């Protein structure tokens, strides 16, 4: 798998080197295979358990769920959220980050915050993808799987927000929890992104 060279600044950064970067330890600007594996380990359990419950309800019901997953994570999420991420500015026709590795980059890079409409689509997609198994598990009275699925979904989002979103450079994402002082340090080394945020904030 191909990831960014950790010794070189990202495409949006105007610094010549990552040495003495004030935010290098606080922000996750570069990714590696271990980051992708970490994400898979927390993301797969709810999908496997939810999928098992849906299959028990009716195997054919997996088809619309798979269409939702592929459509949302492969295209919709990339457009409304990922295209705002500095990592989207890197060369190549596909993303190579820890969450959407391999997703195609059909749209142009759009630095700056997401619109309210984009946030609604992003959060609505999350509710749809993770809510679909909930509805079927409740309808089929699969109480044990419902409890386990609920715990894995809660664990996924708690781990995601606490350990990954708190170090993510995509400040546009509604789940991002990076502190304001860290954001300012990043903007200092990425003035192009800072300008995009300033312009959008004034509109």
CNS distance restraints for C-alpha pairs under 8 A (distance, minus, plus):
assign (resid   1 and name CA) (resid  33 and name CA) 7.18 0.50 0.50
assign (resid   2 and name CA) (resid  96 and name CA) 7.03 0.50 0.50
assign (resid   3 and name CA) (resid  30 and name CA) 7.77 0.50 0.50
assign (resid   3 and name CA) (resid  31 and name CA) 6.22 0.50 0.50
assign (resid   3 and name CA) (resid  32 and name CA) 6.02 0.50 0.50
assign (resid   3 and name CA) (resid  33 and name CA) 7.79 0.50 0.50
assign (resid   3 and name CA) (resid  96 and name CA) 5.96 0.50 0.50
assign (resid   3 and name CA) (resid  97 and name CA) 7.55 0.50 0.50
assign (resid   4 and name CA) (resid  10 and name CA) 7.89 0.50 0.50
assign (resid   4 and name CA) (resid  30 and name CA) 6.00 0.50 0.50
assign (resid   4 and name CA) (resid  31 and name CA) 6.55 0.50 0.50
assign (resid   4 and name CA) (resid  32 and name CA) 7.79 0.50 0.50
assign (resid   4 and name CA) (resid  96 and name CA) 7.89 0.50 0.50
assign (resid   5 and name CA) (resid  30 and name CA) 7.39 0.50 0.50
assign (resid   6 and name CA) (resid  30 and name CA) 5.69 0.50 0.50
assign (resid   6 and name CA) (resid  31 and name CA) 7.68 0.50 0.50
assign (resid   7 and name CA) (resid  17 and name CA) 7.53 0.50 0.50
assign (resid   7 and name CA) (resid  18 and name CA) 6.71 0.50 0.50
assign (resid   8 and name CA) (resid  16 and name CA) 7.78 0.50 0.50
assign (resid   8 and name CA) (resid  17 and name CA) 6.12 0.50 0.50
assign (resid   8 and name CA) (resid  18 and name CA) 6.39 0.50 0.50
assign (resid   9 and name CA) (resid  13 and name CA) 5.94 0.50 0.50
assign (resid   9 and name CA) (resid  14 and name CA) 7.88 0.50 0.50
assign (resid   9 and name CA) (resid  15 and name CA) 6.75 0.50 0.50
assign (resid   9 and name CA) (resid  16 and name CA) 6.82 0.50 0.50
assign (resid   9 and name CA) (resid  17 and name CA) 5.92 0.50 0.50
assign (resid   9 and name CA) (resid  18 and name CA) 5.69 0.50 0.50
assign (resid  10 and name CA) (resid  29 and name CA) 6.97 0.50 0.50
assign (resid  10 and name CA) (resid  30 and name CA) 7.67 0.50 0.50
assign (resid  10 and name CA) (resid  86 and name CA) 7.90 0.50 0.50
assign (resid  10 and name CA) (resid  87 and name CA) 7.42 0.50 0.50
assign (resid  10 and name CA) (resid  90 and name CA) 7.31 0.50 0.50
assign (resid  11 and name CA) (resid  86 and name CA) 7.67 0.50 0.50
assign (resid  11 and name CA) (resid  87 and name CA) 7.72 0.50 0.50
assign (resid  11 and name CA) (resid  89 and name CA) 6.31 0.50 0.50
assign (resid  11 and name CA) (resid  90 and name CA) 5.60 0.50 0.50
assign (resid  12 and name CA) (resid  86 and name CA) 6.32 0.50 0.50
assign (resid  12 and name CA) (resid  89 and name CA) 6.87 0.50 0.50
assign (resid  12 and name CA) (resid 190 and name CA) 5.85 0.50 0.50
assign (resid  12 and name CA) (resid 192 and name CA) 7.13 0.50 0.50
assign (resid  12 and name CA) (resid 193 and name CA) 7.39 0.50 0.50
assign (resid  13 and name CA) (resid 189 and name CA) 5.58 0.50 0.50
assign (resid  13 and name CA) (resid 190 and name CA) 4.64 0.50 0.50
assign (resid  13 and name CA) (resid 191 and name CA) 7.83 0.50 0.50
assign (resid  14 and name CA) (resid 189 and name CA) 5.89 0.50 0.50
assign (resid  14 and name CA) (resid 190 and name CA) 5.97 0.50 0.50
assign (resid  14 and name CA) (resid 191 and name CA) 7.62 0.50 0.50
assign (resid  15 and name CA) (resid 189 and name CA) 6.24 0.50 0.50
assign (resid  18 and name CA) (resid  24 and name CA) 7.45 0.50 0.50
assign (resid  22 and name CA) (resid 185 and name CA) 6.58 0.50 0.50
assign (resid  23 and name CA) (resid  27 and name CA) 5.79 0.50 0.50
assign (resid  23 and name CA) (resid 182 and name CA) 6.28 0.50 0.50
assign (resid  23 and name CA) (resid 185 and name CA) 6.20 0.50 0.50
assign (resid  23 and name CA) (resid 186 and name CA) 6.48 0.50 0.50
assign (resid  24 and name CA) (resid  28 and name CA) 7.14 0.50 0.50
assign (resid  24 and name CA) (resid  29 and name CA) 7.39 0.50 0.50
assign (resid  26 and name CA) (resid 167 and name CA) 5.99 0.50 0.50
assign (resid  26 and name CA) (resid 182 and name CA) 7.14 0.50 0.50
assign (resid  27 and name CA) (resid 167 and name CA) 4.49 0.50 0.50
assign (resid  27 and name CA) (resid 168 and name CA) 5.92 0.50 0.50
assign (resid  27 and name CA) (resid 169 and name CA) 6.29 0.50 0.50
assign (resid  27 and name CA) (resid 182 and name CA) 7.74 0.50 0.50
assign (resid  28 and name CA) (resid 167 and name CA) 5.37 0.50 0.50
assign (resid  28 and name CA) (resid 168 and name CA) 5.53 0.50 0.50
assign (resid  28 and name CA) (resid 169 and name CA) 6.53 0.50 0.50
assign (resid  29 and name CA) (resid  87 and name CA) 7.86 0.50 0.50
assign (resid  29 and name CA) (resid 168 and name CA) 7.48 0.50 0.50
assign (resid  29 and name CA) (resid 169 and name CA) 6.52 0.50 0.50
assign (resid  31 and name CA) (resid  35 and name CA) 6.27 0.50 0.50
assign (resid  31 and name CA) (resid  36 and name CA) 7.92 0.50 0.50
assign (resid  31 and name CA) (resid  96 and name CA) 7.97 0.50 0.50
assign (resid  31 and name CA) (resid  97 and name CA) 6.15 0.50 0.50
assign (resid  31 and name CA) (resid  98 and name CA) 6.40 0.50 0.50
assign (resid  32 and name CA) (resid  36 and name CA) 6.85 0.50 0.50
assign (resid  32 and name CA) (resid  98 and name CA) 7.58 0.50 0.50
assign (resid  33 and name CA) (resid  37 and name CA) 6.28 0.50 0.50
assign (resid  33 and name CA) (resid  98 and name CA) 7.95 0.50 0.50
assign (resid  34 and name CA) (resid  38 and name CA) 6.05 0.50 0.50
assign (resid  35 and name CA) (resid  39 and name CA) 6.27 0.50 0.50
assign (resid  35 and name CA) (resid  98 and name CA) 5.54 0.50 0.50
assign (resid  36 and name CA) (resid  40 and name CA) 6.25 0.50 0.50
assign (resid  36 and name CA) (resid  97 and name CA) 7.54 0.50 0.50
assign (resid  36 and name CA) (resid  98 and name CA) 4.44 0.50 0.50
assign (resid  36 and name CA) (resid  99 and name CA) 6.69 0.50 0.50
assign (resid  36 and name CA) (resid 101 and name CA) 7.82 0.50 0.50
assign (resid  37 and name CA) (resid  41 and name CA) 6.15 0.50 0.50
assign (resid  38 and name CA) (resid  42 and name CA) 6.70 0.50 0.50
assign (resid  39 and name CA) (resid  43 and name CA) 5.98 0.50 0.50
assign (resid  39 and name CA) (resid  98 and name CA) 6.63 0.50 0.50
assign (resid  39 and name CA) (resid  99 and name CA) 6.56 0.50 0.50
assign (resid  40 and name CA) (resid  44 and name CA) 5.58 0.50 0.50
assign (resid  41 and name CA) (resid  45 and name CA) 7.26 0.50 0.50
assign (resid  42 and name CA) (resid 155 and name CA) 7.68 0.50 0.50
assign (resid  42 and name CA) (resid 156 and name CA) 5.38 0.50 0.50
assign (resid  42 and name CA) (resid 159 and name CA) 7.59 0.50 0.50
assign (resid  43 and name CA) (resid  47 and name CA) 7.09 0.50 0.50
assign (resid  43 and name CA) (resid 156 and name CA) 6.11 0.50 0.50
assign (resid  44 and name CA) (resid  48 and name CA) 6.04 0.50 0.50
assign (resid  45 and name CA) (resid  49 and name CA) 6.09 0.50 0.50
assign (resid  45 and name CA) (resid 152 and name CA) 6.38 0.50 0.50
assign (resid  46 and name CA) (resid  50 and name CA) 5.70 0.50 0.50
assign (resid  46 and name CA) (resid 149 and name CA) 5.62 0.50 0.50
assign (resid  46 and name CA) (resid 150 and name CA) 7.98 0.50 0.50
assign (resid  46 and name CA) (resid 152 and name CA) 5.20 0.50 0.50
assign (resid  46 and name CA) (resid 153 and name CA) 5.55 0.50 0.50
assign (resid  46 and name CA) (resid 156 and name CA) 7.83 0.50 0.50
assign (resid  47 and name CA) (resid  51 and name CA) 5.74 0.50 0.50
assign (resid  48 and name CA) (resid  52 and name CA) 6.15 0.50 0.50
assign (resid  49 and name CA) (resid  53 and name CA) 6.34 0.50 0.50
assign (resid  49 and name CA) (resid 145 and name CA) 7.04 0.50 0.50
assign (resid  49 and name CA) (resid 148 and name CA) 7.63 0.50 0.50
assign (resid  49 and name CA) (resid 149 and name CA) 5.97 0.50 0.50
assign (resid  50 and name CA) (resid  54 and name CA) 6.22 0.50 0.50
assign (resid  50 and name CA) (resid 133 and name CA) 5.36 0.50 0.50
assign (resid  50 and name CA) (resid 134 and name CA) 7.81 0.50 0.50
assign (resid  50 and name CA) (resid 145 and name CA) 7.80 0.50 0.50
assign (resid  50 and name CA) (resid 149 and name CA) 6.18 0.50 0.50
assign (resid  51 and name CA) (resid  55 and name CA) 6.07 0.50 0.50
assign (resid  51 and name CA) (resid  62 and name CA) 6.98 0.50 0.50
assign (resid  51 and name CA) (resid 133 and name CA) 7.36 0.50 0.50
assign (resid  52 and name CA) (resid  56 and name CA) 6.24 0.50 0.50
assign (resid  53 and name CA) (resid  57 and name CA) 6.29 0.50 0.50
assign (resid  53 and name CA) (resid 133 and name CA) 7.12 0.50 0.50
assign (resid  53 and name CA) (resid 136 and name CA) 7.63 0.50 0.50
assign (resid  53 and name CA) (resid 137 and name CA) 6.18 0.50 0.50
assign (resid  53 and name CA) (resid 142 and name CA) 7.34 0.50 0.50
assign (resid  53 and name CA) (resid 145 and name CA) 6.65 0.50 0.50
assign (resid  54 and name CA) (resid  58 and name CA) 6.16 0.50 0.50
assign (resid  54 and name CA) (resid  59 and name CA) 6.74 0.50 0.50
assign (resid  54 and name CA) (resid  61 and name CA) 6.37 0.50 0.50
assign (resid  54 and name CA) (resid  62 and name CA) 6.20 0.50 0.50
assign (resid  54 and name CA) (resid 133 and name CA) 6.27 0.50 0.50
assign (resid  54 and name CA) (resid 136 and name CA) 6.47 0.50 0.50
assign (resid  54 and name CA) (resid 137 and name CA) 7.11 0.50 0.50
assign (resid  55 and name CA) (resid  59 and name CA) 4.23 0.50 0.50
assign (resid  55 and name CA) (resid  60 and name CA) 7.51 0.50 0.50
assign (resid  55 and name CA) (resid  61 and name CA) 7.00 0.50 0.50
assign (resid  55 and name CA) (resid  62 and name CA) 6.45 0.50 0.50
assign (resid  57 and name CA) (resid  61 and name CA) 7.58 0.50 0.50
assign (resid  57 and name CA) (resid 136 and name CA) 6.95 0.50 0.50
assign (resid  57 and name CA) (resid 137 and name CA) 7.64 0.50 0.50
assign (resid  57 and name CA) (resid 140 and name CA) 6.33 0.50 0.50
assign (resid  58 and name CA) (resid  62 and name CA) 7.60 0.50 0.50
assign (resid  59 and name CA) (resid  63 and name CA) 7.95 0.50 0.50
assign (resid  61 and name CA) (resid  65 and name CA) 7.00 0.50 0.50
assign (resid  62 and name CA) (resid  66 and name CA) 6.08 0.50 0.50
assign (resid  63 and name CA) (resid  67 and name CA) 6.26 0.50 0.50
assign (resid  64 and name CA) (resid  68 and name CA) 6.18 0.50 0.50
assign (resid  65 and name CA) (resid  69 and name CA) 6.21 0.50 0.50
assign (resid  65 and name CA) (resid 129 and name CA) 7.07 0.50 0.50
assign (resid  65 and name CA) (resid 132 and name CA) 7.18 0.50 0.50
assign (resid  66 and name CA) (resid  70 and name CA) 6.09 0.50 0.50
assign (resid  67 and name CA) (resid  71 and name CA) 5.79 0.50 0.50
assign (resid  68 and name CA) (resid  72 and name CA) 5.76 0.50 0.50
assign (resid  68 and name CA) (resid 128 and name CA) 7.91 0.50 0.50
assign (resid  68 and name CA) (resid 129 and name CA) 6.35 0.50 0.50
assign (resid  69 and name CA) (resid  73 and name CA) 5.86 0.50 0.50
assign (resid  69 and name CA) (resid  74 and name CA) 7.69 0.50 0.50
assign (resid  69 and name CA) (resid 129 and name CA) 6.33 0.50 0.50
assign (resid  70 and name CA) (resid  74 and name CA) 5.24 0.50 0.50
assign (resid  70 and name CA) (resid  75 and name CA) 7.57 0.50 0.50
assign (resid  71 and name CA) (resid  75 and name CA) 5.53 0.50 0.50
assign (resid  71 and name CA) (resid  76 and name CA) 6.37 0.50 0.50
assign (resid  72 and name CA) (resid  76 and name CA) 4.69 0.50 0.50
assign (resid  72 and name CA) (resid  77 and name CA) 5.55 0.50 0.50
assign (resid  72 and name CA) (resid 125 and name CA) 6.53 0.50 0.50
assign (resid  73 and name CA) (resid  77 and name CA) 5.33 0.50 0.50
assign (resid  73 and name CA) (resid  78 and name CA) 6.82 0.50 0.50
assign (resid  73 and name CA) (resid 100 and name CA) 7.37 0.50 0.50
assign (resid  73 and name CA) (resid 103 and name CA) 7.95 0.50 0.50
assign (resid  74 and name CA) (resid  78 and name CA) 6.61 0.50 0.50
assign (resid  74 and name CA) (resid 100 and name CA) 7.82 0.50 0.50
assign (resid  74 and name CA) (resid 103 and name CA) 5.55 0.50 0.50
assign (resid  74 and name CA) (resid 104 and name CA) 7.20 0.50 0.50
assign (resid  75 and name CA) (resid  79 and name CA) 6.33 0.50 0.50
assign (resid  75 and name CA) (resid 103 and name CA) 7.64 0.50 0.50
assign (resid  75 and name CA) (resid 104 and name CA) 7.63 0.50 0.50
assign (resid  76 and name CA) (resid  80 and name CA) 6.33 0.50 0.50
assign (resid  76 and name CA) (resid 122 and name CA) 7.87 0.50 0.50
assign (resid  77 and name CA) (resid  81 and name CA) 5.52 0.50 0.50
assign (resid  77 and name CA) (resid  82 and name CA) 6.48 0.50 0.50
assign (resid  77 and name CA) (resid 122 and name CA) 6.18 0.50 0.50
assign (resid  77 and name CA) (resid 125 and name CA) 7.93 0.50 0.50
assign (resid  78 and name CA) (resid  82 and name CA) 4.51 0.50 0.50
assign (resid  78 and name CA) (resid  83 and name CA) 5.91 0.50 0.50
assign (resid  78 and name CA) (resid 103 and name CA) 7.59 0.50 0.50
assign (resid  78 and name CA) (resid 105 and name CA) 7.45 0.50 0.50
assign (resid  79 and name CA) (resid  83 and name CA) 5.53 0.50 0.50
assign (resid  79 and name CA) (resid 107 and name CA) 6.55 0.50 0.50
assign (resid  80 and name CA) (resid  84 and name CA) 7.69 0.50 0.50
assign (resid  80 and name CA) (resid 114 and name CA) 7.15 0.50 0.50
assign (resid  80 and name CA) (resid 118 and name CA) 5.15 0.50 0.50
assign (resid  80 and name CA) (resid 119 and name CA) 7.41 0.50 0.50
assign (resid  80 and name CA) (resid 121 and name CA) 7.43 0.50 0.50
assign (resid  80 and name CA) (resid 122 and name CA) 6.66 0.50 0.50
assign (resid  81 and name CA) (resid  85 and name CA) 7.30 0.50 0.50
assign (resid  81 and name CA) (resid 114 and name CA) 6.89 0.50 0.50
assign (resid  81 and name CA) (resid 118 and name CA) 7.27 0.50 0.50
assign (resid  81 and name CA) (resid 119 and name CA) 7.82 0.50 0.50
assign (resid  81 and name CA) (resid 122 and name CA) 7.00 0.50 0.50
assign (resid  81 and name CA) (resid 172 and name CA) 7.11 0.50 0.50
assign (resid  81 and name CA) (resid 173 and name CA) 6.16 0.50 0.50
assign (resid  82 and name CA) (resid  88 and name CA) 6.74 0.50 0.50
assign (resid  82 and name CA) (resid 170 and name CA) 7.77 0.50 0.50
assign (resid  83 and name CA) (resid  88 and name CA) 5.76 0.50 0.50
assign (resid  83 and name CA) (resid 105 and name CA) 8.00 0.50 0.50
assign (resid  83 and name CA) (resid 107 and name CA) 7.03 0.50 0.50
assign (resid  83 and name CA) (resid 108 and name CA) 6.86 0.50 0.50
assign (resid  83 and name CA) (resid 109 and name CA) 5.10 0.50 0.50
assign (resid  83 and name CA) (resid 110 and name CA) 5.67 0.50 0.50
assign (resid  83 and name CA) (resid 111 and name CA) 7.50 0.50 0.50
assign (resid  84 and name CA) (resid  88 and name CA) 7.15 0.50 0.50
assign (resid  84 and name CA) (resid 109 and name CA) 6.30 0.50 0.50
assign (resid  84 and name CA) (resid 110 and name CA) 4.91 0.50 0.50
assign (resid  84 and name CA) (resid 111 and name CA) 4.74 0.50 0.50
assign (resid  84 and name CA) (resid 112 and name CA) 6.17 0.50 0.50
assign (resid  84 and name CA) (resid 113 and name CA) 6.99 0.50 0.50
assign (resid  84 and name CA) (resid 114 and name CA) 7.20 0.50 0.50
assign (resid  84 and name CA) (resid 170 and name CA) 6.88 0.50 0.50
assign (resid  84 and name CA) (resid 172 and name CA) 6.47 0.50 0.50
assign (resid  85 and name CA) (resid  89 and name CA) 7.54 0.50 0.50
assign (resid  85 and name CA) (resid 109 and name CA) 7.80 0.50 0.50
assign (resid  85 and name CA) (resid 110 and name CA) 7.83 0.50 0.50
assign (resid  85 and name CA) (resid 111 and name CA) 6.70 0.50 0.50
assign (resid  85 and name CA) (resid 169 and name CA) 6.98 0.50 0.50
assign (resid  85 and name CA) (resid 170 and name CA) 4.59 0.50 0.50
assign (resid  85 and name CA) (resid 171 and name CA) 7.56 0.50 0.50
assign (resid  85 and name CA) (resid 172 and name CA) 7.30 0.50 0.50
assign (resid  86 and name CA) (resid  90 and name CA) 7.61 0.50 0.50
assign (resid  86 and name CA) (resid 111 and name CA) 7.01 0.50 0.50
assign (resid  86 and name CA) (resid 169 and name CA) 7.00 0.50 0.50
assign (resid  86 and name CA) (resid 170 and name CA) 6.60 0.50 0.50
assign (resid  86 and name CA) (resid 193 and name CA) 7.92 0.50 0.50
assign (resid  87 and name CA) (resid  95 and name CA) 7.70 0.50 0.50
assign (resid  87 and name CA) (resid  97 and name CA) 7.35 0.50 0.50
assign (resid  88 and name CA) (resid  95 and name CA) 6.68 0.50 0.50
assign (resid  88 and name CA) (resid 105 and name CA) 7.69 0.50 0.50
assign (resid  88 and name CA) (resid 109 and name CA) 6.03 0.50 0.50
assign (resid  89 and name CA) (resid 109 and name CA) 5.81 0.50 0.50
assign (resid  93 and name CA) (resid 104 and name CA) 5.98 0.50 0.50
assign (resid  93 and name CA) (resid 105 and name CA) 5.38 0.50 0.50
assign (resid  93 and name CA) (resid 106 and name CA) 7.73 0.50 0.50
assign (resid  94 and name CA) (resid 101 and name CA) 7.54 0.50 0.50
assign (resid  94 and name CA) (resid 102 and name CA) 5.22 0.50 0.50
assign (resid  94 and name CA) (resid 103 and name CA) 5.30 0.50 0.50
assign (resid  94 and name CA) (resid 104 and name CA) 4.32 0.50 0.50
assign (resid  94 and name CA) (resid 105 and name CA) 5.18 0.50 0.50
assign (resid  95 and name CA) (resid 100 and name CA) 6.41 0.50 0.50
assign (resid  95 and name CA) (resid 101 and name CA) 5.27 0.50 0.50
assign (resid  95 and name CA) (resid 102 and name CA) 5.18 0.50 0.50
assign (resid  95 and name CA) (resid 103 and name CA) 5.34 0.50 0.50
assign (resid  95 and name CA) (resid 104 and name CA) 6.45 0.50 0.50
assign (resid  95 and name CA) (resid 105 and name CA) 6.72 0.50 0.50
assign (resid  96 and name CA) (resid 100 and name CA) 6.95 0.50 0.50
assign (resid  96 and name CA) (resid 101 and name CA) 4.45 0.50 0.50
assign (resid  96 and name CA) (resid 102 and name CA) 5.93 0.50 0.50
assign (resid  96 and name CA) (resid 103 and name CA) 7.90 0.50 0.50
assign (resid  97 and name CA) (resid 101 and name CA) 5.16 0.50 0.50
assign (resid 111 and name CA) (resid 193 and name CA) 5.76 0.50 0.50
assign (resid 111 and name CA) (resid 196 and name CA) 5.86 0.50 0.50
assign (resid 111 and name CA) (resid 197 and name CA) 7.36 0.50 0.50
assign (resid 112 and name CA) (resid 172 and name CA) 6.73 0.50 0.50
assign (resid 112 and name CA) (resid 193 and name CA) 6.51 0.50 0.50
assign (resid 112 and name CA) (resid 194 and name CA) 7.85 0.50 0.50
assign (resid 112 and name CA) (resid 196 and name CA) 4.87 0.50 0.50
assign (resid 112 and name CA) (resid 197 and name CA) 4.50 0.50 0.50
assign (resid 112 and name CA) (resid 200 and name CA) 6.57 0.50 0.50
assign (resid 113 and name CA) (resid 171 and name CA) 7.34 0.50 0.50
assign (resid 113 and name CA) (resid 172 and name CA) 4.55 0.50 0.50
assign (resid 113 and name CA) (resid 173 and name CA) 7.93 0.50 0.50
assign (resid 113 and name CA) (resid 197 and name CA) 6.26 0.50 0.50
assign (resid 113 and name CA) (resid 200 and name CA) 7.04 0.50 0.50
assign (resid 114 and name CA) (resid 118 and name CA) 5.85 0.50 0.50
assign (resid 114 and name CA) (resid 119 and name CA) 6.34 0.50 0.50
assign (resid 114 and name CA) (resid 172 and name CA) 5.52 0.50 0.50
assign (resid 114 and name CA) (resid 173 and name CA) 7.29 0.50 0.50
assign (resid 115 and name CA) (resid 119 and name CA) 6.28 0.50 0.50
assign (resid 116 and name CA) (resid 120 and name CA) 6.15 0.50 0.50
assign (resid 117 and name CA) (resid 121 and name CA) 6.30 0.50 0.50
assign (resid 118 and name CA) (resid 122 and name CA) 6.06 0.50 0.50
assign (resid 119 and name CA) (resid 123 and name CA) 6.05 0.50 0.50
assign (resid 119 and name CA) (resid 173 and name CA) 7.89 0.50 0.50
assign (resid 119 and name CA) (resid 174 and name CA) 6.93 0.50 0.50
assign (resid 120 and name CA) (resid 124 and name CA) 5.73 0.50 0.50
assign (resid 121 and name CA) (resid 125 and name CA) 5.93 0.50 0.50
assign (resid 122 and name CA) (resid 126 and name CA) 6.48 0.50 0.50
assign (resid 123 and name CA) (resid 127 and name CA) 6.27 0.50 0.50
assign (resid 124 and name CA) (resid 128 and name CA) 6.13 0.50 0.50
assign (resid 125 and name CA) (resid 129 and name CA) 6.08 0.50 0.50
assign (resid 126 and name CA) (resid 130 and name CA) 6.08 0.50 0.50
assign (resid 126 and name CA) (resid 131 and name CA) 7.84 0.50 0.50
assign (resid 127 and name CA) (resid 131 and name CA) 5.25 0.50 0.50
assign (resid 128 and name CA) (resid 132 and name CA) 5.86 0.50 0.50
assign (resid 129 and name CA) (resid 133 and name CA) 7.92 0.50 0.50
assign (resid 130 and name CA) (resid 134 and name CA) 7.21 0.50 0.50
assign (resid 130 and name CA) (resid 153 and name CA) 7.82 0.50 0.50
assign (resid 131 and name CA) (resid 135 and name CA) 6.44 0.50 0.50
assign (resid 132 and name CA) (resid 136 and name CA) 6.65 0.50 0.50
assign (resid 133 and name CA) (resid 137 and name CA) 5.94 0.50 0.50
assign (resid 134 and name CA) (resid 138 and name CA) 6.11 0.50 0.50
assign (resid 134 and name CA) (resid 146 and name CA) 6.86 0.50 0.50
assign (resid 135 and name CA) (resid 139 and name CA) 6.07 0.50 0.50
assign (resid 136 and name CA) (resid 140 and name CA) 5.96 0.50 0.50
assign (resid 137 and name CA) (resid 141 and name CA) 5.93 0.50 0.50
assign (resid 137 and name CA) (resid 142 and name CA) 5.18 0.50 0.50
assign (resid 137 and name CA) (resid 143 and name CA) 7.19 0.50 0.50
assign (resid 137 and name CA) (resid 145 and name CA) 7.25 0.50 0.50
assign (resid 137 and name CA) (resid 146 and name CA) 5.80 0.50 0.50
assign (resid 138 and name CA) (resid 142 and name CA) 6.39 0.50 0.50
assign (resid 138 and name CA) (resid 143 and name CA) 7.16 0.50 0.50
assign (resid 138 and name CA) (resid 146 and name CA) 7.06 0.50 0.50
assign (resid 142 and name CA) (resid 146 and name CA) 5.96 0.50 0.50
assign (resid 143 and name CA) (resid 147 and name CA) 6.22 0.50 0.50
assign (resid 144 and name CA) (resid 148 and name CA) 6.34 0.50 0.50
assign (resid 145 and name CA) (resid 149 and name CA) 5.73 0.50 0.50
assign (resid 146 and name CA) (resid 150 and name CA) 6.00 0.50 0.50
assign (resid 147 and name CA) (resid 151 and name CA) 6.24 0.50 0.50
assign (resid 148 and name CA) (resid 152 and name CA) 6.23 0.50 0.50
assign (resid 149 and name CA) (resid 153 and name CA) 6.09 0.50 0.50
assign (resid 150 and name CA) (resid 154 and name CA) 6.09 0.50 0.50
assign (resid 151 and name CA) (resid 155 and name CA) 5.96 0.50 0.50
assign (resid 152 and name CA) (resid 156 and name CA) 5.95 0.50 0.50
assign (resid 153 and name CA) (resid 157 and name CA) 6.37 0.50 0.50
assign (resid 154 and name CA) (resid 158 and name CA) 6.03 0.50 0.50
assign (resid 155 and name CA) (resid 159 and name CA) 5.95 0.50 0.50
assign (resid 156 and name CA) (resid 160 and name CA) 5.92 0.50 0.50
assign (resid 157 and name CA) (resid 161 and name CA) 5.95 0.50 0.50
assign (resid 158 and name CA) (resid 162 and name CA) 5.92 0.50 0.50
assign (resid 159 and name CA) (resid 163 and name CA) 5.72 0.50 0.50
assign (resid 159 and name CA) (resid 164 and name CA) 7.30 0.50 0.50
assign (resid 160 and name CA) (resid 164 and name CA) 5.08 0.50 0.50
assign (resid 160 and name CA) (resid 165 and name CA) 6.00 0.50 0.50
assign (resid 161 and name CA) (resid 165 and name CA) 4.64 0.50 0.50
assign (resid 161 and name CA) (resid 166 and name CA) 6.20 0.50 0.50
assign (resid 161 and name CA) (resid 175 and name CA) 6.50 0.50 0.50
assign (resid 161 and name CA) (resid 176 and name CA) 7.17 0.50 0.50
assign (resid 161 and name CA) (resid 177 and name CA) 7.10 0.50 0.50
assign (resid 162 and name CA) (resid 166 and name CA) 5.90 0.50 0.50
assign (resid 163 and name CA) (resid 167 and name CA) 7.09 0.50 0.50
assign (resid 164 and name CA) (resid 168 and name CA) 6.29 0.50 0.50
assign (resid 165 and name CA) (resid 175 and name CA) 6.37 0.50 0.50
assign (resid 165 and name CA) (resid 176 and name CA) 4.85 0.50 0.50
assign (resid 165 and name CA) (resid 177 and name CA) 5.83 0.50 0.50
assign (resid 165 and name CA) (resid 178 and name CA) 7.13 0.50 0.50
assign (resid 166 and name CA) (resid 176 and name CA) 6.12 0.50 0.50
assign (resid 166 and name CA) (resid 177 and name CA) 4.61 0.50 0.50
assign (resid 166 and name CA) (resid 178 and name CA) 4.72 0.50 0.50
assign (resid 166 and name CA) (resid 179 and name CA) 7.83 0.50 0.50
assign (resid 167 and name CA) (resid 177 and name CA) 7.64 0.50 0.50
assign (resid 167 and name CA) (resid 178 and name CA) 5.99 0.50 0.50
assign (resid 168 and name CA) (resid 176 and name CA) 6.71 0.50 0.50
assign (resid 168 and name CA) (resid 178 and name CA) 6.96 0.50 0.50
assign (resid 169 and name CA) (resid 178 and name CA) 7.96 0.50 0.50
assign (resid 170 and name CA) (resid 176 and name CA) 7.08 0.50 0.50
assign (resid 171 and name CA) (resid 176 and name CA) 5.78 0.50 0.50
assign (resid 171 and name CA) (resid 178 and name CA) 7.36 0.50 0.50
assign (resid 171 and name CA) (resid 183 and name CA) 7.85 0.50 0.50
assign (resid 172 and name CA) (resid 176 and name CA) 7.30 0.50 0.50
assign (resid 178 and name CA) (resid 182 and name CA) 6.70 0.50 0.50
assign (resid 178 and name CA) (resid 183 and name CA) 6.83 0.50 0.50
assign (resid 179 and name CA) (resid 183 and name CA) 6.43 0.50 0.50
assign (resid 180 and name CA) (resid 184 and name CA) 6.26 0.50 0.50
assign (resid 181 and name CA) (resid 185 and name CA) 6.40 0.50 0.50
assign (resid 182 and name CA) (resid 186 and name CA) 6.33 0.50 0.50
assign (resid 183 and name CA) (resid 187 and name CA) 6.14 0.50 0.50
assign (resid 184 and name CA) (resid 188 and name CA) 6.26 0.50 0.50
assign (resid 185 and name CA) (resid 189 and name CA) 6.90 0.50 0.50
assign (resid 186 and name CA) (resid 190 and name CA) 6.12 0.50 0.50
assign (resid 187 and name CA) (resid 191 and name CA) 5.55 0.50 0.50
assign (resid 187 and name CA) (resid 193 and name CA) 6.60 0.50 0.50
assign (resid 187 and name CA) (resid 194 and name CA) 5.04 0.50 0.50
assign (resid 188 and name CA) (resid 194 and name CA) 7.54 0.50 0.50
assign (resid 190 and name CA) (resid 194 and name CA) 6.42 0.50 0.50
assign (resid 191 and name CA) (resid 195 and name CA) 6.07 0.50 0.50
assign (resid 192 and name CA) (resid 196 and name CA) 6.45 0.50 0.50
assign (resid 193 and name CA) (resid 197 and name CA) 6.33 0.50 0.50
assign (resid 194 and name CA) (resid 198 and name CA) 6.19 0.50 0.50
assign (resid 195 and name CA) (resid 199 and name CA) 6.01 0.50 0.50
assign (resid 196 and name CA) (resid 200 and name CA) 6.12 0.50 0.50
assign (resid 197 and name CA) (resid 201 and name CA) 5.97 0.50 0.50
assign (resid 198 and name CA) (resid 202 and name CA) 6.39 0.50 0.50
assign (resid 199 and name CA) (resid 203 and name CA) 6.57 0.50 0.50
